[in-house]
Amino acid sequence: METSNINFLGVVAFVGAVFMIAGVFLTWLSQDLGILGVKTWTGMDVFNADIDFSYQFVPMVSLICGILAILLMIFPTFNNAEKFETLNNILGVVTIILSAVVVICGILFYTQSWSIIGGKVSLTDVYSVGIGFWLVIIGAIITLIGGLMPVIKNKFMN
């Protein structure tokens, strides 16, 4: 395989997808309980939590989309020849959609709030958002950029 057929910028999508997957297993939320200490939840803990989060499915969406993004970007990254241009564009667009879904769901998770007597309480009023959540968001943005690369290379650089 020639290095000219390798889309080095597509490797960016791999890195982003790995971030999306790894972030699920790191701290998403923490809550200071005073003298009882600090309670933390990983993304998987949030997904399996007994707490009623409106968007507690977001860690699983990130995990699934990250795995799919890795699988979808293998071919466009390592075989970006002219004869596969259409297939690579389709795979790139699907990767873009998957990563955009993770970004949108992540924003919805971060901005969720609950109605209580006399007002609303947002997620960030109760919990501190951890590095795992931010790694997922950054990974999804990086994957989105990486997914654009096969399309951009095939449309504008040929």
N, C-alpha and C positions, 0 to 999 in steps of 0.2 A: 504494500500500500504506500503510495507516495504521500509525502507530507503536504503536497499541494491540494490533495483531496481532503485533508483534515481541516475542519472548521475549528480553529483554536478558540474562537470566541464562544463556540458551543460548549466548551469545557466549563465556561462560566455557569451554564445551566446546571451542570453536574454539581458544582460547588454549592450553588443556591439550593438545589434539591437535597443535598446532604445536610445543609443547615436546617431546612424545613423538617427533615426527619429527626435530626439530633435535638432540635429545640423542643420537641414533644416530650422528651425524657428529662428535661431540665426544669428548674423552678419556673412556674407560671405565676403563681400567686403566693403571697405571704401575708400573714395577719399577726399584728402584735397583740398578744393576749395579756399584757401587763406582767404581773409576777409569775404567770404560768409559762411565759416564754413566747416564742414565735412559732406559729403553725405555718408550714409551707405545703404547697401542692404542686406537683409536676403536672405537665399537660395530661398525662394519663390519669393522674389523680383527679384532675378537673373533669375529665371525661366520665370517670366512674364515681364522681362525688354524689353524696346524698344531698348536698346543697342544691337549691333550685336555681341554677344558672340558665339564663335564656339561651345561651349559645355554647353549652358545654360540649357540643359535638365538634367544635372547631379543632381541637387537637387531633381527633381522628381524621377529619378532612385534610388537615395538613400532612399527616402521616401517609395517607392514601395518595394524595396528590404528589407528594415528594417522591414516593416509590414509582408512581406512573411517569413522572417527569424524567426520572433517571432512565427508565426503560424506553421512553419515547425519544429521548435525545441521543441514544447510542448511535443509531443509524445516521442521522443528519450530521453528527459531529465527526464521525470517522469515515463516512462515505458521501461526501458532498459533491459528487460528480454531476456533470450536466444531465446525464440520462436519468438521474434520480431527483431532478429538481422539483417536480410536482409533489412527489412523495415527501420529500424533505420539507417543503412548504407546508403541507398538511400537518405533518408531525410537529413542526414549529408552532403552528397556529393552535393546535390542541394543547401544547405545553403552555402557550401564552394564556389560554383560557383557564387551565388548571391553576396556574400561579395567580391569576387575577381573582379567581374564586377564593383562594386562601387569603389574599390581601383584603378583599371585601369582608369575608367572614371574620378576619382578625380585627378589622375596624369595628364591626358590629359587636364583637366580644368586648373590646376595650371600652366602647361607649355605652354599654348596657346599663340600665338603671332599674330600680324597683320603686314602686309607689308605696309610700307608707302614710300613716295618718299625719297630715300637715305638710306633705311634700314628697320629694323624690330623693333617693339615695343612689348615687352612681357607684359603679364597681370600684373606682379609684378612691372613693370616700371610705370604703371598708377594707380594701386590700391594696397591697403594694404589688405592682406588676413586675414579675421577675424576668431574668435574662432569657429564659426559654421562650417566652412569648415574643420578645424582641428578636431573637434569633430566627424564629419562624417567619416573622414579617420581613426581616432583612433577606432571608433566604428566598422567600417568595418573590420579592422585588428583583433579586439577582437572577432567579430562574426566569422571570418574565423578560428581563433584558437578554438572557441567553437564548430564550425561545424565539426572540425577534431576529437573532443573528442569521439563522438559515434563510429566513424570508428576505431579510435585507440583502444578504450576500447574493441570493439568486435573482432578486428583482433589480438591484441597482449596481451590482459590481460585475455583472457579466457583459 
